[in-house]
Amino acid sequence: MDTMNIKQLIKQNIVDFSELVLNNYHKIGLDETDAVIIIKLNYLLNRNITFIHPKKLADMLSISAGTTTKRINNLIDAGYINIELKPNGNGKETEVFNLDTVIERIIKADFEDKMSTKEDEDTVEKRLVQLFETEFRRPLSVLDIQTITKWLNDNYTYDQIKNALYEAAKARKLSIKYVDAILLRQDEEPSDKKKYNQTTLIKDLKKIWTE
């Protein structure tokens, strides 16, 4: 999906710009303060305010005007904020800003993440196929390989599948069906995992940009 499509979805409120930035700012080299500044700038753009006033922006943040100015300059230098000269109604040119580069970098980072995840999954699948063929002492069938792929899609880890295979080998039940039964049995066992507090930095950030 290209930048223009994303911008259109944002304009139609189908994609939430704030959520997009909060979920991806760390992937594109921004920190929490930069993310909130970008979100606030988008807030201004939505109100047709296309010129950056550092002091006014600082009033919307928890940092000083001086720090806001430095942050904005750094974001401009790094290309996250684009400044253009456009004619105004008085026959002169005025500076306006846009955040297109932020969207472009998020799209690129998301694509690279998906490609990396796919490569990782392919590698894990190949390792498992080799492991099963070694234990079974025969090539796996297409159906066997599809079952391994399904396990990975169901979020079973390499170690879980490997341990289930070794348990099947120990019981001398070398079949994909038996390994599948072991994995299903593990799902039915009660989990002792700790429940963590769900209060996160993202929630704290949301409080800032919704104020």
Secondary structure, DSSP 8 states (H G I E B T S, - for coil): --HHHHHHHHHTTSS-HHHHHHHHGGGGT--HHHHHHHHHHHHHHTTT--S--HHHHHHTSSS-HHHHHHHHHHHHHTTSSEEEEEE-TTSSEEEEEE-HHHHHHHHHHHHHHHHHHHHHHHHHHHHHHHHHHHHHTS---HHHHHHHHHHHHTT--HHHHHHHHHHHHHTT--SHHHHHHHHHHHHHS-----------HHHHHHHHHH-
